[in-house]
Amino acid sequence: MTTALTIRDEMPEDEASITKVTIAAFETLQISSHTEQFIVRALRSAGVLSISLVAERDSHTVGHIAFSPVTISDGTTDWYGLGPVSVHPDYQRQGIGKALIETGLAQLKRLNAQGCCLVGHPAYYRKFGFKTTTELSVSGVPPEVFFVLHLQDAKPRGVVQFHEAFSATS
């Protein structure tokens, strides 16, 4: 019998378990630079984790998702970047990542966010409504792996820049 999944806001005492889950989730991914745990720590240190959710099962952290503000060259505000999202390998393919994304997007909507963007796997994020676009781009990122989700009517145009924490390597 599988116990219920709990998704809640990150608390200070979750930092170590989030780091462990993030390392484990990306450890074997060839497309990863294996710096995701450093990115989360740098976002937290910079005070820009707008939404940071933990997934728990049996009082153990099994997943995490982060949302942080992005800037857009046309001056549009209230857009956020999704990522990283991590699920421990022992708990993948159980709907935990989906639950984290859906809960995080619902929280963004409550914040009256204009939109959300991410760099990720094309086959996965489309099911949440994310689409590629020609109106927005990220320098150095192929357009087929950059996705946006409009949460309001505004349609910004320009270059998206994720927080400098996404460059963290240690």
HELIX and SHEET records of a PDB file:
HELIX    1   1 PRO A   12  ASP A   14  5                                   3    
HELIX    2   2 GLU A   15  PHE A   26  1                                  12    
HELIX    3   3 GLU A   36  ALA A   46  1                                  11    
HELIX    4   4 PRO A   89  TYR A   91  5                                   3    
HELIX    5   5 ILE A   96  ARG A  110  1                                  15    
HELIX    6   6 PRO A  122  TYR A  125  1                                   4    
HELIX    7   7 ARG A  126  PHE A  128  5                                   3    
HELIX    8   8 PRO A  143  VAL A  145  5                                   3    
HELIX    9   9 GLU A  164  SER A  167  5                                   4    
SHEET    1   A 6 THR A   6  ASP A   9  0                                        
SHEET    2   A 6 ILE A  51  ARG A  57 -1                                        
SHEET    3   A 6 HIS A  60  PRO A  69 -1                                        
SHEET    4   A 6 TRP A  79  VAL A  87 -1                                        
SHEET    5   A 6 GLY A 115  VAL A 119  1                                        
SHEET    6   A 6 PHE A 146  HIS A 150 -1                                        
SHEET    1   B 3 THR A  71  ILE A  72  0                                        
SHEET    2   B 3 GLY A 158  GLN A 161 -1                                        
SHEET    3   B 3 LEU A 136  SER A 137  1                                        
END                                                                             
